[in-house]
Amino acid sequence: MSTRLLRPLALCGALTVPALILRLTGMSPSPAVGLVLFGMAVVASSFVLAWAAEAAQVDISGGLAIAVLAVIAVLPEYAVDLFFAYAAGRDPAYVAYAAANMTGSNRLLLGLGWSLVVIVALALAKKRTGRTVRELTLESGNRVELGFLAIASVAAFAVPATGRISLLFGCALLGFFAFYLWKVSRAEPGEPDLVGTAAAIGALPGRVRRPLVVGLFAFAAAVIVACAEPFAHSLITTGTQLGIDQFLLVQWLAPLASEAPEFIVAILFAVRGRGADAIGTLISAKVNQWTLLVGSLPLAHLLGGGGTALHLDARQVEEFLLTATQTLLGVAALLVLSFPRWAAWTLLGLFAAQFALPGQEARYVLCGVYAVIAIAALVRNRRHVLPTLAAPFRKQDTPAAVR
């Protein structure tokens, strides 16, 4: 193997060694040290998973590869959040952490991730062309994913309305996610445009590439499973010692660390002039978070000894409603398959505003602002609402474009 491939893999492997030694020896470091070491291992493993998933596009359809990449890139977040939900089966106090991690990751992905990618892509387009570019045009194949996200977003309002995530609702979301994977797998395999380490893996002969990709998946997944629980415990304990609100710590720091590889991949796409590819990846990530992640929480809660529903308190309902209205605005803005500059700045500005307005009343005001802008966008783009909702159930005449 070339140095171009061995160096990044060796670096990521080395970053996981301290955490693995701690787990194998049973040593208990201080919370701050544990937070750094276990978090470092989780993030390094995420990079390995992202590279492997990208390289897998050589052997499987592009749409399915992107969907798998979106799942795998946020696997650390899933591991942490499902641990919180599982622990909530024995200790109801952990319900707050499960809700915080899930809502924080969703709002971070859309409010910061989507916005930042579009702003970067439009700025670079202006630099290349010498003229102002007001919107990022998406591919026609994105309407299918947008349709799945739209349906999941509407269904999500049932959670704040009832104050719980029931097992039945969770199973429905998991089934919807399985349907989504089947739908995107219908696309024909294409020639992927890989970069960096993923390109080096993809260029290997098939007899070497396939077992290597499987091995990277297995190694990274094992590290994440081993480190997710101590990472979560270290996160909570460190926040307590520093006097930081534990809910906010779990809501923002954990998702920011776990979603870093996904953000980096999307930014790389945008920098290389592939803004539509970047947004396509993040839309897919939002679909699997809003279906697979949310749907798995009540199941993990049940397996941990809890009941058949994850019950939310007033603050968690408020957080979920804010996340749902933000998602509705994101979907409404993209109905015409373009991401306008105003929408990117609006989403980013409202995302930042929640930190300046932490009170409950202020959060409900933000929900109202999101809802009003979303309704205005839905009215403006009303001709595209029904085609978008129907897109997941229509037969594709041509394969979706490989992103």
N, C-alpha and C positions, 0 to 999 in steps of 0.2 A: 504494500500500500504506500501511497505517496505521503510526503511530509504534510502536504496540504490537508490530508484527511486525518492522519495520525495525531497531529498536534492539537487540534480542537477536541478530539475525542479523549486524548490523554489528559488534557486540562480539565475537562468536565469530570472525568473519572477521578482525578486527584482531588477535586473539590468535594467529592462524596465520601472520601476515605475517613476523615475525622468523625463524621456522623455515624458511619457504619461501625467504626471501632467502639464508639460510645454504646451503640445498641448491642453489639456482640459481647462486650465485656460487662454490660449492665451498669456502667458508671453513670453518675448523676451530676452533670455540671451545673453551675449556677444558671438561673433562668436567662440572664443576658447572653452568656456564652452559648447556651443551648439554642437560643433564638437564632443566633448568628450561624452556628454550625449546621443545625438541622435545616434552617431556611436556605442556606447556601447549597446544601445537598439537593433540596427540593427544586430549586431554580436550575441548577446544573443539569439535573435529570430531565427537566422540562425542555431544555435546549436539545438534548440527545433525542428525546421523543419527537420534537418538531422536525429535526433533520431527517429522522427515519421516516416519518409520515410523509414529508415532502418527496423523499426519494422513492417512496412506494408508488407515486404517480406513474412511474415507468411501467409498473405491472398491473395497476388497476385503473378504473375509469377516473377521470379528473374530478368529477363532481363528488364521487364517493371518497376520493383521497382527500379533498378539501374538507369534507364533513368529518372524516376521521381525524385529520389534522386539528380541526377546531375542537374536537373532543379531547384529544390527547394533550394539546397545548395547555388546557386548563385542568388537566387531571389532578395536579397538586391541590387546586382549589376544591375539586370534587372530594378528594380524600379528606381534606380538613373539614369541609362542611358536612360530609356524611358521618365523620367521626363525632362532630358536635350533635348531629341528629340522633346517632346511636346512643351517645352518652345521655341524651335527654330522656331516653327511655327509663333510665334509673334516677336521674337527677333533673327535674323540670327546669332548673336554672339554665341548663345548656340550650334550651329552646331559643333563648334570646341570642345566643352566639350563632346558632344555625341560621336564624333569620337574618342576623347582621351580616354574616359572611355572604349569604346568597344575594341579598338586596344590594350590598356594597359592590360585589363583583359585577352584577348586572348594570348598575348605574355607572360604574367605572368604565366598563366596556363601551357603552353607548355614549355617555357624556364626554368622556375624555378620549377613548380610542377612536370612535367614528369621527369625531370632530377634528382631532389632531391629524389623522390620516388625510382627510379632505383638505384641510388648510395647507398641509405640506405639499400635497399633489397639485393644488391650484397655484401655489407660489412657484413651484418648479416649472409648471406649464407656462406661466407668465414669463419666467426667465428664459425658457427655450424659445418661445414664440415672439416675445417682445410686446405682447398685448395682454390685457386683462381677461382672465378666464373666469366666468361667473358660476360655473357648475361643473361637476364631475359626472360624466355620462356612464351609466352602468350597462351591463350586457343584458340581452333579452332573456337569457337563462336565469338571471337573478330574480325574475318575477316569481318563479316557482318557490324559491327560498323565502322571498318576501311574503308570499301567500301563506306559507307555513307560519312565519313569524306573526303575521296579522291575526290568524286564527288563534294561535297560542296567546297572543296579547289580549284579545277580547275575552278568552276563557279565564285568563289570570285574574280578572276583576272579581271572579267568584270567591277568591281567597279573602280579600279585605271585606267583602260583603258578608261572608259567613264567619270570619275570624278564625279560620282553621284551614289546614291542608289535609284533606281526608285521604284515606288509603284508596278509595274508589277514584277520586280525582287524580291522584298520583298515578294509578295504573292506566288511566285514560291518557295521561300525558306521555307515559312510557310507550304505550301503543302508538301514539301519534308520532313519537320520535322514530320508532321502528319503521313506520310507514314512510317517514321522511328519508331515512337511509335507503329504503327500497327504491324510492322515487329517484333520488340522485344517482343511484347505481345504474340506472337505465342508460345513462350517457355512455357513449362509445369512448374507449381509451384513446388518448391522444399523445402527442409529443410534448412533455412538460417543459417549461422554461425554468430550470433549476439554477440556483446560485450558490456559491460558496461551498460549504461542507456537504450540503444536500446534493449539489452537482457532482462532487467528487464521488459520493456514494452511488449516485445514479449512473455514473460512467463505468462502474465496475462490471465485469462479465456477470451474466445472470446467475451462474452457479456460485459466485462469491457474494453478489449483491443481496440475493434473497435471504440466505441464512444470516448475513450480517444485519439486515434490517430487522429480522425476527429477534436476533440476539440483543440488538440495541433496545427494542421494545421491552423485552423481558427484563433486562438489566435495569433500565430506568424505572419501569413499573415496580420492581422489587424494592428499589431504593425509596421510592415515594411511599409505598405501603409501610416500610420500616420507619420512615421519618415523619410521616404526617401527624401521628398522635403526639410524640414529644414536641414537635414544632408548635402544635396548637396549645399544649400545656405551657410551654415556655412563653408563648405570646401573651397569654392571659396573666401569668404570674409576673412577667416583666412590666406589663401595664399597671398592675396593681401596685407594685413597688414604686413606680414612677408617679403614681397618683393620676394616671390617665384613665379616662372613662373606658372600661373594658369593652363595652359595646362598640364604641367608635374605633378602638384599636383593632378589634376583630373585623370590623366592617370595612376598613380601608387598608391597613397595613398588610394583612394576610392576602387579600385579593391582588393588591399591587405587586407583591412578590410572586404570586403564583401565575399571574397573567403576563408577566414581563416577556417571556419568550414569544407569546402571541403578538404582543404589541410590537416587538422588535421585527418579527417577520413581516407584519403589515407595513411598518415604516420603511423597511427595505424595499418592498414592492413599490411603495409610493415614490421613494427616492429614484428608483430605476424607471420611473414613468409608467408604472403599472398600477395606477390609482384604483381602477375598477377591480383589479385582482385583490388589492388590499381590502377594499370595502366588502367584496364578495366573501373573503375569508372571515371578516368580522361579523357579517350578517349570519353566516353559518354558525359561528360561535354563539351568537345571540340566540339562534334557534335552539341549539342543543342545551344552552343554559336554561332557557325558559321552558323546556320540555323535560329533558333527561335529568337535569339537576333538581329542579323543583319537584318532579315526579318521584325522584328517588328518596327525598327527605322523609315522607311518612313511612316508607318501607324500612328505611334504616332505623327510624324511631320504633317501629314495631319489633324489629329484630333485637333492639336493645332492651326490650322488656316493657315498652310503652304501649299505649292503646292504638286504636286504628285511625287516629287523627292527631296531627300536630297542632295544638291550640296556641294561638298568638294573643299576646296582650295588646293594650291600646297603642303602645309605642311601636310594636312590631307591625300592627295593622297599618299604622301611619307610614312606616317605611315601605311596606309592600305596595300601598296605594301610590306613593310617590314614584316608585319604580315602574309600576304599571302605566301611569300617565306619561312618564318619560318615554317609555317604549312606544306607546300609542303615537306620540309626536314623531318619533323616529320613523315609524312605518308610514304615517301620513305624508311626511316630507318626501319620501322616496317612491310614492305611487307612480310617478311619471318616469321612473327609472333614471332619475338624475338626482344628484345630491347638490343642491344650490349652496352657494357660499353663506347666504343668510341663515340657512338651517344649521350649518356647522357652527357658526358663531353663536347662534341662539342656544343650541344644545350645550356648548361649552360654557356660556355665560350663566345659564340656569344651573348647570352642574356646580360651578364655583359659588353661586349664590347660596346653596344649601349649607355651606360651611360658615357663612356670615349670618345665616338665619337658622340657628339650631333648634329654636323652640317649636313646640307642637303646633301652635297657631300659625306660625310662619311656614311650617312645612305644609300645612293644608292650603295656605295661600299659594305656595309653589305648585301644589297639585292642581289648583284652579288655573294657574297661569299655563301650565303644560296642557291642560285640557282645552282651554280656550284657543290656544294657538293650534292644537291638533285638530279641533273641530273646524277652524278656519281653513286649514290645509286640506282636510277631508272634503269640505264643500268645494274648494277650488279644484281639487283633483277628483271630483266625484265620478267622472266617467271611467276612472281606472279602478274604482273600489271593487266592483263585482268581478271584473276580469282577474284581479289579483287574488281575491278570495277563492275563485274557481281554479286558478292555475295549478294547485297541487293535485287536483283530481282530473285534469285534462290529459289526454294522451299527447305526448310530445311528437310533433311531426318530424322534427330534426333534433339531433342530440344537442344537449346543452353545451355551450362553449366551454372548453377547458380553461380554467383560470390559472 
